[in-house]
Amino acid sequence: MGVDAGHRQRVGRIAGGLFAAGAIASLPANELFRDPTPPSYVHLINALAAASGLLCFLVPWARLRTEWLASISVIATAEVALTVWSVGPHGGVYAWFYLLIAVFIGYAYRDRRVIAALSALLLAAFWLPVLPGSGADADALSRALVGGPMLLITTWIIAFLREGLEREQAALRVTADQARAEALTDPLTGLSNRRRLLSDLEAALAGGAASPEAVLTVFDLNGFKSYNDAFGHLAGDALLRRLGQRLAAAVEADATAYRLGGDEFCVLTAPGRDRAALEHLVARAAAALAEHGEGFSITSSHGSALLPTEGADGVLALGCADQRMYAHKASGRLSAASQSSSVLMRLLTERQPGLGDHSRQVADLARDASRALRLSNEEVDEIVRAAELHDVGKSAIPDQILDKPGPLDDEEWAFIRRHTIIGERILLGAPALAPVARLVRASHERWDGLGYPDGVAGDRIPLGARIVAVCDAFQAMTDPERTYRALWTQADALQELQACSGSQFDPSVVEAFCALVLERGQATAR
């Protein structure tokens, strides 16, 4: 009959209440029929109704087949019919129980064939006392003719109302389920989202330090921004969908895949995986988050956190994995930057051997000066690369200008002043060198704003570019290979830097650089 266990249990309890109520209501009704006195077995029927009610409460309807529900209506109809027949002329009072049975049938059963069969049985029982030959008077017959159809109408109205209500409830449940699913699902890729991840992490760490071991791995795409810029956001969204589907398929058997937002994905492994299996899983996930084609290359950086050892809650675990992912990403960038720098330095050396040597010496000075200024390792690395490549734009300057022994005229200076912009364009061809390109462009700006190419001043000039400018000037003044000007001693060069401090150079950089050179000189003297 298509009735679930919960509904069967509810129907059984309702039936128990109706049987008990009918038995109790019959006791005062029997007292009204003293003339004639009802047969003694009417009391037995009342006792059977009470027993039926108790039995309905005791029967485990949730575990019985749904067909057993039909027995409730059959027994109730039989008991009411027997009572009406036994009482005789006064049976009309008990006939009202047929209405309760009609309502019960409409509510309790979902199979319309069962409803129709039980309704027919109810109608037959209702009409039996007034059949020809039963001795019923005309009033009883007319009541039966009107009451019978009313019972049927009542049954089907209740059934249709119940069906409509259940449809509405089902639709609301579907809507609620969809809303819950959407709240926990990334709409672009169909993967679980950050909210679902935090919920799953909370569940995974519910046992505290005794929780089963699991691994959280965060992935961040490399090259996605360039792809988006080159091919547009629609193509970028399509790429994220493809990668998300591949990731889900790659880890489906061993982990759950999530998209945290933007180009960041995540994988949470199921407990009980050994180290080799986890390494293989991460490799599969990384391979799934890669795509290469003409003009683009997408890879990923990742970082992992071991649960519960490295994260007592979801936020801490996610933070630990994030930190390691960014460290991995930074190391990848440095590797790419190193390779690109090497290629460009080789090109610069081949083009102008003197420029290559000069740039390496400037880089050495810039490294020491940056460390003296207590900059981070990442900042030091960027500044050293900017120092190595600050003259890479001169590869586009004609040789007759670069090798000219005497002063340059205005037109030649115009060529020279373009080399920082050309250098920036060259470096931007390698995404890993984008931060370095910014420093190269500003490497010939002046503290007072009279430099080139943008004429920016003071703190608006990147600190790395200010450091390169001081190191470049000092190396040029003290370089014996610069044949077009007289060689300066270190003392004279330092004095010149101090004279130009606050106009051409950043005073704080000049101060730190001069202290560094003097300290070096003292160390050499010792």
Backbone torsions as a table, in degrees:
resi	resn	phi	psi	omega
1	MET	NA	4.2	175.8
2	GLY	66.9	34.1	-178.1
3	VAL	-107.9	127.2	-178.5
4	ASP	-77.7	167.0	-174.5
5	ALA	-60.3	-41.4	-179.6
6	GLY	-63.1	-40.4	179.0
7	HIS	-67.1	-40.1	178.5
8	ARG	-60.3	-41.5	-179.9
9	GLN	-63.9	-43.4	178.8
10	ARG	-63.3	-44.0	-179.0
11	VAL	-61.5	-41.2	179.6
12	GLY	-61.8	-41.4	180.0
13	ARG	-67.7	-41.1	177.9
14	ILE	-61.6	-43.9	179.6
15	ALA	-61.7	-42.1	177.9
16	GLY	-59.1	-42.3	178.5
17	GLY	-64.6	-39.7	-179.2
18	LEU	-68.6	-42.6	177.0
19	PHE	-59.3	-46.9	-178.3
20	ALA	-64.5	-42.7	179.1
21	ALA	-62.5	-39.6	179.3
22	GLY	-64.5	-41.0	179.8
23	ALA	-64.8	-42.4	-179.0
24	ILE	-67.3	-42.0	-178.9
25	ALA	-66.6	-25.5	-177.8
26	SER	-73.6	-25.5	-176.1
27	LEU	-62.8	-51.2	177.9
28	PRO	-69.2	-28.9	179.3
29	ALA	-64.3	-37.4	-179.9
30	ASN	-64.6	-31.8	-179.3
31	GLU	-67.4	-19.6	-179.6
32	LEU	-78.9	-14.8	-172.5
33	PHE	-106.5	55.4	-178.7
34	ARG	-78.4	-18.2	179.1
35	ASP	-136.0	103.6	-4.6
36	PRO	-75.0	157.3	178.1
37	THR	-74.0	131.4	-179.7
38	PRO	-61.6	150.8	176.7
39	PRO	-58.8	149.0	-176.4
40	SER	-62.8	-27.2	-176.9
41	TYR	-74.1	-8.9	173.8
42	VAL	-61.7	-37.5	177.1
43	HIS	-64.2	-33.9	177.2
44	LEU	-64.2	-37.7	177.7
45	ILE	-64.4	-40.3	177.3
46	ASN	-61.6	-40.1	178.3
47	ALA	-64.3	-38.4	177.0
48	LEU	-63.7	-38.6	177.9
49	ALA	-62.6	-43.4	178.8
50	ALA	-63.7	-42.2	178.8
51	ALA	-63.8	-39.3	178.4
52	SER	-62.2	-40.5	177.7
53	GLY	-61.6	-45.7	178.6
54	LEU	-61.7	-42.2	-179.7
55	LEU	-62.0	-38.4	179.4
56	CYS	-61.3	-33.6	178.2
57	PHE	-75.3	-26.4	-176.0
58	LEU	-90.3	-26.7	-176.7
59	VAL	-69.0	133.0	177.5
60	PRO	-80.1	76.8	-174.7
61	TRP	-58.3	-32.0	-177.0
62	ALA	-62.6	-24.0	-178.1
63	ARG	-100.8	-7.6	-179.2
64	LEU	-90.4	158.7	175.6
65	ARG	-65.4	150.8	-175.8
66	THR	-64.5	-23.6	-179.1
67	GLU	-61.7	-25.3	-180.0
68	TRP	-64.9	-23.1	178.3
69	LEU	-61.4	-32.3	-179.4
70	ALA	-60.8	-28.3	-178.5
71	SER	-63.9	-28.4	179.8
72	ILE	-61.3	-49.8	-177.6
73	SER	-69.0	-35.9	-180.0
74	VAL	-65.6	-46.8	-179.4
75	ILE	-64.8	-44.4	-179.6
76	ALA	-61.7	-42.9	179.7
77	THR	-63.6	-42.6	-179.0
78	ALA	-64.2	-42.8	-179.0
79	GLU	-64.9	-43.7	179.7
80	VAL	-65.8	-43.7	-179.2
81	ALA	-61.5	-41.7	-179.8
82	LEU	-66.0	-38.3	178.5
83	THR	-65.6	-46.5	179.5
84	VAL	-59.7	-43.8	-179.2
85	TRP	-66.2	-37.5	-177.4
86	SER	-70.6	-40.0	-176.9
87	VAL	-74.3	-25.8	177.3
88	GLY	74.6	-124.8	-174.2
89	PRO	-59.0	-24.5	-179.0
90	HIS	-92.8	9.5	-175.8
91	GLY	-70.8	-13.6	-179.9
92	GLY	-60.2	-30.0	178.7
93	VAL	-62.3	-40.5	-179.1
94	TYR	-75.6	-20.1	-178.0
95	ALA	-62.0	-19.9	178.3
96	TRP	-64.4	-22.1	178.0
97	PHE	-67.0	-22.2	176.5
98	TYR	-60.6	-34.6	179.9
99	LEU	-63.6	-41.7	178.0
100	LEU	-63.1	-39.1	178.5
101	ILE	-65.0	-40.2	179.1
102	ALA	-60.7	-45.2	178.2
103	VAL	-62.7	-42.1	-179.3
104	PHE	-62.1	-43.3	179.5
105	ILE	-61.7	-43.4	-180.0
106	GLY	-63.7	-32.1	-178.9
107	TYR	-85.3	-39.8	-166.4
108	ALA	-78.2	-28.3	-170.6
109	TYR	-115.5	142.6	-178.4
110	ARG	-106.9	-18.1	178.0
111	ASP	-84.6	118.0	-175.3
112	ARG	-65.5	-27.0	176.9
113	ARG	-66.4	-40.1	176.9
114	VAL	-66.1	-42.2	177.9
115	ILE	-59.6	-44.9	-179.1
116	ALA	-63.0	-42.8	-178.2
117	ALA	-65.9	-45.4	-179.5
118	LEU	-68.7	-33.9	176.9
119	SER	-65.1	-40.5	178.5
120	ALA	-63.7	-41.6	177.5
121	LEU	-63.1	-42.2	179.4
122	LEU	-62.4	-43.0	-178.7
123	LEU	-67.0	-39.4	178.3
124	ALA	-62.9	-43.1	179.3
125	ALA	-65.2	-35.4	-178.8
126	PHE	-69.2	-37.3	-176.8
127	TRP	-87.5	-15.3	-174.3
128	LEU	-56.7	-42.3	-177.9
129	PRO	-68.1	-15.0	-174.9
130	VAL	-113.6	12.8	177.8
131	LEU	-65.0	154.9	177.2
132	PRO	-53.6	134.5	-179.0
133	GLY	93.6	-5.6	-179.2
134	SER	-84.2	-9.0	-179.4
135	GLY	83.2	7.1	-179.7
136	ALA	-71.4	143.5	-179.5
137	ASP	-81.9	176.8	-174.9
138	ALA	-64.4	-36.9	179.9
139	ASP	-63.2	-43.8	179.6
140	ALA	-63.4	-39.1	179.5
141	LEU	-64.6	-42.8	-179.1
142	SER	-67.4	-37.2	177.3
143	ARG	-64.4	-37.7	-179.9
144	ALA	-67.4	-40.2	-179.6
145	LEU	-64.8	-33.5	178.1
146	VAL	-82.7	-42.2	-174.9
147	GLY	-68.2	-35.1	-178.9
148	GLY	-59.0	-55.9	177.5
149	PRO	-59.2	-33.2	179.2
150	MET	-65.1	-36.2	176.3
151	LEU	-62.2	-45.1	179.0
152	LEU	-62.1	-44.9	-179.5
153	ILE	-61.3	-43.4	179.8
154	THR	-60.0	-45.3	-179.3
155	THR	-58.4	-48.5	-175.0
156	TRP	-75.2	-31.7	174.9
157	ILE	-62.6	-46.4	178.7
158	ILE	-61.1	-41.2	-179.4
159	ALA	-63.5	-44.8	-179.2
160	PHE	-67.8	-38.8	177.2
161	LEU	-63.1	-42.9	178.8
162	ARG	-62.1	-44.1	179.5
163	GLU	-60.4	-44.5	179.1
164	GLY	-62.5	-42.7	179.7
165	LEU	-63.7	-41.8	-179.7
166	GLU	-65.9	-36.7	176.2
167	ARG	-63.1	-43.6	178.4
168	GLU	-63.1	-42.3	179.1
169	GLN	-64.4	-40.3	178.7
170	ALA	-64.0	-41.8	178.8
171	ALA	-63.6	-40.3	178.2
172	LEU	-65.4	-38.9	178.3
173	ARG	-64.8	-41.2	178.4
174	VAL	-62.8	-44.2	178.8
175	THR	-61.8	-43.2	179.1
176	ALA	-64.6	-41.3	178.5
177	ASP	-63.8	-41.8	178.5
178	GLN	-63.6	-41.8	179.5
179	ALA	-63.1	-42.4	178.0
180	ARG	-64.1	-42.6	179.9
181	ALA	-64.0	-42.1	180.0
182	GLU	-65.8	-34.8	179.2
183	ALA	-67.4	-22.0	-177.5
184	LEU	-110.4	8.0	-175.2
185	THR	-125.7	138.9	174.9
186	ASP	-74.7	121.4	-174.0
187	PRO	-67.2	-24.7	-177.2
188	LEU	-78.6	-48.2	-173.5
189	THR	-101.4	-17.5	-175.7
190	GLY	81.8	-1.3	177.0
191	LEU	-78.0	163.4	172.2
192	SER	-62.7	152.7	-175.7
193	ASN	-106.5	-172.9	-177.2
194	ARG	-61.0	-40.4	-179.6
195	ARG	-61.2	-42.1	177.9
196	ARG	-66.3	-37.9	178.8
197	LEU	-61.2	-46.9	-179.4
198	LEU	-62.7	-36.8	176.6
199	SER	-65.7	-43.7	179.5
200	ASP	-66.8	-36.4	177.2
201	LEU	-65.9	-39.2	177.6
202	GLU	-61.3	-41.5	177.9
203	ALA	-67.4	-41.0	-178.9
204	ALA	-65.8	-28.5	-177.1
205	LEU	-104.2	15.9	-176.1
206	ALA	-62.6	-28.7	-179.3
207	GLY	-86.3	7.3	-179.4
208	GLY	65.0	-137.1	-178.0
209	ALA	-65.6	-20.3	179.9
210	ALA	-88.3	2.8	-179.5
211	SER	-64.5	147.0	177.6
212	PRO	-60.0	146.7	-179.3
213	GLU	-67.2	136.4	174.4
214	ALA	-146.0	166.8	-178.6
215	VAL	-127.6	131.0	175.7
216	LEU	-105.6	124.4	179.9
217	THR	-125.0	127.6	179.3
218	VAL	-105.6	135.1	179.5
219	PHE	-119.3	139.7	175.3
220	ASP	-129.6	129.4	-175.3
221	LEU	-71.3	141.7	172.6
222	ASN	-102.7	129.5	176.8
223	GLY	91.6	1.6	-176.5
224	PHE	-70.0	-39.1	-179.7
225	LYS	-60.8	-43.5	178.9
226	SER	-63.2	-39.2	177.8
227	TYR	-62.3	-45.4	179.7
228	ASN	-61.4	-43.7	-179.5
229	ASP	-65.5	-36.5	-175.7
230	ALA	-79.2	-39.8	-171.2
231	PHE	-111.6	-8.1	177.3
232	GLY	97.1	162.1	-174.7
233	HIS	-69.1	-33.2	178.7
234	LEU	-63.7	-43.6	177.0
235	ALA	-65.6	-36.6	177.6
236	GLY	-63.5	-41.4	177.4
237	ASP	-64.2	-41.1	179.1
238	ALA	-63.0	-38.9	177.9
239	LEU	-63.5	-44.5	179.6
240	LEU	-61.9	-38.3	177.3
241	ARG	-63.1	-45.6	-179.7
242	ARG	-61.0	-46.5	-178.1
243	LEU	-65.7	-39.0	178.4
244	GLY	-62.5	-42.3	178.1
245	GLN	-64.2	-40.6	178.7
246	ARG	-65.6	-41.5	-179.9
247	LEU	-62.2	-46.0	179.9
248	ALA	-59.8	-42.7	179.8
249	ALA	-67.4	-35.2	-175.8
250	ALA	-70.4	-32.2	-174.5
251	VAL	-112.5	6.9	-170.4
252	GLU	-52.4	-42.3	-174.2
253	ALA	-76.3	-21.7	-170.4
254	ASP	-122.2	-10.3	-173.2
255	ALA	-160.6	173.8	175.7
256	THR	-112.6	135.6	-179.2
257	ALA	-100.6	143.3	-179.2
258	TYR	-134.7	153.2	166.0
259	ARG	-113.3	121.6	-175.2
260	LEU	-86.8	-14.1	-177.8
261	GLY	130.5	152.4	-179.5
262	GLY	57.7	-128.4	179.4
263	ASP	-109.3	32.0	-178.2
264	GLU	-111.0	127.9	179.8
265	PHE	-121.3	170.3	-176.9
266	CYS	-152.2	152.3	177.4
267	VAL	-134.6	130.5	175.4
268	LEU	-116.6	116.5	-175.9
269	THR	-78.3	154.0	171.5
270	ALA	-73.5	150.8	-179.2
271	PRO	-63.2	157.7	171.8
272	GLY	90.3	12.4	179.1
273	ARG	-91.8	137.9	178.1
274	ASP	-81.0	171.4	-173.6
275	ARG	-61.2	-42.2	-179.1
276	ALA	-62.5	-41.7	179.1
277	ALA	-65.1	-37.5	179.8
278	LEU	-67.1	-41.9	178.6
279	GLU	-63.0	-40.3	178.6
280	HIS	-65.7	-38.0	179.3
281	LEU	-63.7	-45.3	179.3
282	VAL	-62.6	-39.7	178.3
283	ALA	-64.2	-41.1	177.7
284	ARG	-63.1	-42.8	-179.5
285	ALA	-64.5	-42.6	179.5
286	ALA	-63.7	-39.1	178.2
287	ALA	-65.9	-36.1	179.1
288	ALA	-67.4	-30.2	-177.9
289	LEU	-94.2	37.3	178.6
290	ALA	-132.9	142.2	175.8
291	GLU	-154.3	137.3	-177.5
292	HIS	-130.3	146.5	179.3
293	GLY	-163.7	-173.9	-178.8
294	GLU	-67.5	115.7	176.8
295	GLY	87.8	4.3	178.6
296	PHE	-154.3	156.3	175.4
297	SER	-148.3	117.2	-179.7
298	ILE	-108.7	124.4	172.8
299	THR	-130.6	-168.4	179.3
300	SER	-145.0	153.1	169.8
301	SER	-108.5	151.4	-177.1
302	HIS	-143.9	160.4	175.1
303	GLY	-148.1	144.6	-174.9
304	SER	-123.2	156.0	174.1
305	ALA	-134.9	135.3	180.0
306	LEU	-90.1	126.4	179.9
307	LEU	-103.5	141.7	-1.1
308	PRO	-91.3	4.6	-173.7
309	THR	-57.7	-43.1	-173.2
310	GLU	-107.7	18.9	177.4
311	GLY	-169.6	107.7	-179.4
312	ALA	-75.2	-20.5	174.7
313	ASP	-142.5	172.7	-174.4
314	GLY	-61.9	-39.3	-177.9
315	VAL	-65.2	-44.0	179.5
316	LEU	-65.2	-41.6	179.5
317	ALA	-63.3	-43.2	179.5
318	LEU	-65.6	-39.0	178.0
319	GLY	-64.2	-40.4	178.7
320	CYS	-63.8	-46.4	179.1
321	ALA	-64.0	-38.2	178.0
322	ASP	-60.8	-46.8	-178.9
323	GLN	-59.0	-43.7	-179.4
324	ARG	-69.3	-34.1	177.1
325	MET	-64.7	-44.3	-179.7
326	TYR	-67.2	-34.4	175.2
327	ALA	-64.3	-41.7	177.1
328	HIS	-63.4	-41.2	180.0
329	LYS	-64.2	-42.0	-179.8
330	ALA	-64.4	-41.2	-180.0
331	SER	-65.4	-35.4	177.0
332	GLY	-66.3	-39.7	178.1
333	ARG	-63.9	-41.7	-179.6
334	LEU	-63.0	-39.2	179.3
335	SER	-63.7	-45.4	178.5
336	ALA	-64.5	-39.8	179.6
337	ALA	-64.5	-39.2	179.9
338	SER	-62.1	-44.9	-179.5
339	GLN	-64.0	-44.2	-179.1
340	SER	-65.1	-41.4	179.3
341	SER	-61.3	-42.3	-178.8
342	SER	-60.9	-42.9	-179.8
343	VAL	-62.8	-46.0	-177.7
344	LEU	-68.9	-37.0	177.0
345	MET	-64.5	-39.5	177.1
346	ARG	-62.8	-42.3	178.1
347	LEU	-61.3	-44.5	-178.1
348	LEU	-65.4	-39.9	179.6
349	THR	-66.2	-41.4	178.2
350	GLU	-64.5	-37.6	-177.5
351	ARG	-73.6	-46.5	-178.2
352	GLN	-143.0	92.0	-178.0
353	PRO	-51.5	-37.6	-179.9
354	GLY	-64.0	-37.9	179.2
355	LEU	-65.8	-38.0	179.5
356	GLY	-62.6	-45.8	178.9
357	ASP	-64.0	-44.2	178.6
358	HIS	-58.3	-45.2	-177.1
359	SER	-64.3	-39.5	178.6
360	ARG	-64.0	-39.9	179.4
361	GLN	-68.4	-39.6	176.2
362	VAL	-61.9	-39.4	179.7
363	ALA	-63.0	-40.8	178.1
364	ASP	-61.8	-44.2	178.3
365	LEU	-63.9	-41.5	-178.0
366	ALA	-65.4	-36.6	178.4
367	ARG	-61.0	-49.0	-178.3
368	ASP	-67.3	-39.9	179.7
369	ALA	-65.4	-39.7	179.8
370	SER	-64.9	-41.4	178.1
371	ARG	-67.2	-36.5	177.3
372	ALA	-62.6	-30.6	178.1
373	LEU	-86.5	7.0	175.2
374	ARG	59.2	43.5	176.1
375	LEU	-84.1	160.7	-179.4
376	SER	-70.5	162.3	-179.9
377	ASN	-59.0	-39.5	180.0
378	GLU	-64.5	-42.3	178.7
379	GLU	-65.6	-41.3	178.3
380	VAL	-60.0	-43.2	-178.9
381	ASP	-61.9	-43.4	-179.8
382	GLU	-64.0	-41.6	-178.3
383	ILE	-67.1	-40.1	178.4
384	VAL	-62.2	-41.9	179.7
385	ARG	-67.6	-37.6	177.0
386	ALA	-63.7	-38.7	178.2
387	ALA	-65.8	-40.7	178.6
388	GLU	-62.9	-36.3	-170.5
389	LEU	-110.6	13.2	-175.1
390	HIS	-66.8	-20.4	179.9
391	ASP	-106.2	12.3	-175.3
392	VAL	-62.7	-26.4	178.6
393	GLY	-67.9	-18.7	178.6
394	LYS	-69.7	-11.8	176.0
395	SER	-64.6	-16.8	178.1
396	ALA	-98.1	0.9	-179.9
397	ILE	-90.3	135.7	-179.5
398	PRO	-56.4	145.0	-178.1
399	ASP	-60.7	-36.7	-176.7
400	GLN	-64.4	-23.0	176.3
401	ILE	-83.3	-46.0	-178.7
402	LEU	-63.5	-35.7	-175.0
403	ASP	-96.0	4.7	-177.7
404	LYS	-63.7	125.0	-176.3
405	PRO	-74.2	-25.7	-176.2
406	GLY	-102.7	-172.3	-179.7
407	PRO	-62.8	151.5	177.9
408	LEU	-89.7	144.9	175.7
409	ASP	-84.0	179.5	-174.7
410	ASP	-61.2	-42.1	-179.2
411	GLU	-65.0	-39.3	178.7
412	GLU	-68.1	-38.0	175.7
413	TRP	-64.1	-34.7	177.3
414	ALA	-61.5	-39.9	175.7
415	PHE	-62.2	-47.0	-176.8
416	ILE	-60.6	-42.4	-176.5
417	ARG	-67.9	-12.3	178.0
418	ARG	-83.9	-11.0	-169.6
419	HIS	-68.8	-26.4	178.6
420	THR	-70.5	-36.4	177.8
421	ILE	-69.2	-42.3	177.6
422	ILE	-62.2	-41.7	178.5
423	GLY	-61.0	-41.4	178.2
424	GLU	-61.5	-44.7	-179.3
425	ARG	-61.7	-41.0	179.4
426	ILE	-62.3	-46.4	-176.3
427	LEU	-68.8	-32.5	178.8
428	LEU	-66.8	-12.5	174.2
429	GLY	-69.2	-17.0	175.9
430	ALA	-114.2	105.4	-175.8
431	PRO	-53.0	-31.1	-179.2
432	ALA	-67.6	-18.4	-178.4
433	LEU	-101.8	12.2	-178.9
434	ALA	-58.9	-43.3	177.3
435	PRO	-64.0	-33.3	179.6
436	VAL	-69.6	-38.0	-179.7
437	ALA	-58.2	-37.1	179.4
438	ARG	-64.0	-39.9	179.8
439	LEU	-70.4	-39.1	179.8
440	VAL	-62.5	-42.6	-179.9
441	ARG	-59.2	-36.3	-174.6
442	ALA	-95.8	7.7	-172.4
443	SER	-70.2	-13.6	178.0
444	HIS	-116.8	19.9	171.4
445	GLU	-76.6	158.5	-180.0
446	ARG	-115.3	151.5	-180.0
447	TRP	-58.6	-32.2	-178.3
448	ASP	-88.9	2.4	176.6
449	GLY	87.3	7.9	-177.2
450	LEU	-98.4	12.9	-179.9
451	GLY	-88.1	-167.5	-179.6
452	TYR	-136.9	158.1	10.9
453	PRO	-94.2	-14.3	-170.5
454	ASP	-104.9	-10.4	178.9
455	GLY	66.3	27.7	177.7
456	VAL	-79.5	161.3	-173.4
457	ALA	-135.7	161.4	171.8
458	GLY	57.3	-139.0	-176.5
459	ASP	-68.5	-9.6	176.3
460	ARG	-70.6	-18.6	174.5
461	ILE	-81.6	129.0	179.0
462	PRO	-54.6	140.7	-178.2
463	LEU	-57.1	-40.6	179.5
464	GLY	-59.5	-39.8	178.8
465	ALA	-67.7	-35.7	178.4
466	ARG	-65.7	-37.3	178.0
467	ILE	-67.4	-45.3	179.9
468	VAL	-60.7	-39.4	-178.4
469	ALA	-61.5	-44.0	-179.9
470	VAL	-66.4	-45.9	-179.1
471	CYS	-64.7	-39.9	179.6
472	ASP	-63.1	-44.0	-179.3
473	ALA	-64.8	-43.6	-178.7
474	PHE	-64.6	-44.2	-178.5
475	GLN	-65.7	-38.2	179.6
476	ALA	-64.8	-40.3	-178.9
477	MET	-69.1	-30.4	-174.8
478	THR	-105.2	8.3	-176.9
479	ASP	-86.2	117.8	-179.6
480	PRO	-69.3	-14.8	-179.6
481	GLU	-79.8	-13.5	179.6
482	ARG	-79.0	92.9	-173.1
483	THR	-79.0	-13.4	-175.1
484	TYR	-87.8	0.5	175.2
485	ARG	-145.5	159.2	-178.4
486	ALA	-68.2	147.4	179.7
487	LEU	-75.4	133.6	179.5
488	TRP	-100.4	145.3	170.8
489	THR	-75.7	163.4	178.3
490	GLN	-60.8	-39.8	-179.7
491	ALA	-63.1	-43.3	179.1
492	ASP	-65.5	-40.0	-179.3
493	ALA	-64.8	-41.7	178.1
494	LEU	-64.6	-38.7	178.0
495	GLN	-63.9	-39.0	178.3
496	GLU	-65.9	-41.2	177.3
497	LEU	-60.2	-43.8	179.9
498	GLN	-65.9	-34.4	178.1
499	ALA	-66.2	-33.9	-178.8
500	CYS	-92.6	2.4	178.5
501	SER	-66.3	129.6	-178.3
502	GLY	93.0	-13.5	176.8
503	SER	-115.4	-67.2	179.1
504	GLN	-86.4	-34.8	-171.7
505	PHE	-120.6	157.2	176.0
506	ASP	-69.6	122.3	-177.0
507	PRO	-57.6	-40.7	-177.3
508	SER	-67.1	-36.4	177.9
509	VAL	-68.9	-42.7	178.9
510	VAL	-60.3	-44.4	-179.5
511	GLU	-60.6	-47.1	-179.1
512	ALA	-66.5	-39.5	-178.6
513	PHE	-67.1	-44.2	-179.9
514	CYS	-62.6	-41.4	178.0
515	ALA	-62.1	-38.5	179.5
516	LEU	-64.0	-47.7	-178.4
517	VAL	-64.7	-41.6	178.9
518	LEU	-64.4	-39.6	178.1
519	GLU	-65.0	-38.7	176.4
520	ARG	-61.7	-43.8	-179.2
521	GLY	-62.6	-40.1	178.5
522	GLN	-66.3	-39.7	178.9
523	ALA	-64.6	-37.8	179.6
524	THR	-68.0	-39.6	179.6
525	ALA	-63.3	-37.4	178.9
526	ARG	-69.9	NA	NA
